[in-house]
Amino acid sequence: MKSSYEKPDFWSQKAKTEGYPARSVYKLAEIDEKFHLLKAGGRFLDIGAAPGSWSLWILRRLGGKGFLAAVDLQGLGPELAQAPSFGNFRFIRGDLYAEEVRSELIGLGPYDGVFSDAAPSTTGNRIVDQGASEAIVESVLAWSYDCLAPGGSLVAKIFQGGAERSLMDGLRQRFAAVRGFKPKACRAESFETYLVATGFRG
Ligand SMILES: C[S@@+](CC[C@H](N)C(=O)[O-])C[C@H]1O[C@@H](n2cnc3c(N)ncnc32)[C@H](O)[C@@H]1O
């Protein structure tokens, strides 16, 4: 029997119809519907952006105003081919751990929102995968402290079952509100969830 990773499901079909390269777009849409993070004319950073669904959704919502920066080890899908010509989009193909990537993207801030869907390639060993996911989240949090505007928001994907509680405690020192949230569009067998922090204190 095929796992839900192999079967085209409702969200994959919807993404195809609506021109998004991946079904993950509906996770961000649901997070935004609940927490109202995307502001017209705002500046945003998308970390772990490829193949580009979150970026495309944000750019469509911004409608030519505001600014989006994005980074990923991989290139963006063909759906994003026109995006640089929007004039308000900067994509860097690179590693979020690389200092030159970090300094360029932080220099393009401050941002009203830092959104990270970045995830390590999974090995199947849950402890190893959780550790790699936590390392990414710790790095994303450090970025956000350096480039969020006061009042800004953070979204960071994390694999459940590890350090999310202590990471949330750390976030509470810096943000007015912090929640864990698992969108319905996450696959049933996935152990990912999202940390959502709003009201950055600066
Ligand atoms: C689930 S995908 C993101 C999907 C994307 N949000 C979308 O909607 O199209 C996770 C991404 O994290 C990226 N990633 C993982 N480690 C990274 C790193 N060290 N630096 C940059 N990107 C990384 C992967 O290359 C992958 O494209």
The ligand as a Gaussian input file, in Angstrom:
#p B3LYP/6-31G(d) Opt

LIG

0 1
 C        9.941000      21.253000       3.248000
 S       11.103000      22.023000       2.207000
 C       10.475000      23.662000       2.126000
 C        9.237000      23.801000       1.264000
 C        8.903000      25.264000       0.965000
 N        8.455000      25.945000       2.162000
 C        7.829000      25.378000      -0.076000
 O        6.705000      25.701000       0.315000
 O        8.087000      25.187000      -1.264000
 C       12.478000      22.200000       3.271000
 C       13.649000      22.918000       2.624000
 O       14.655000      23.187000       3.610000
 C       15.869000      23.316000       2.898000
 N       17.042000      23.285000       3.770000
 C       17.410000      22.286000       4.629000
 N       18.591000      22.583000       5.214000
 C       18.973000      23.815000       4.734000
 C       20.108000      24.653000       4.941000
 N       21.089000      24.289000       5.771000
 N       20.167000      25.829000       4.281000
 C       19.177000      26.185000       3.414000
 N       18.078000      25.431000       3.172000
 C       17.975000      24.259000       3.808000
 C       15.831000      22.116000       1.953000
 O       16.728000      22.277000       0.874000
 C       14.346000      22.108000       1.525000
 O       14.166000      22.710000       0.279000

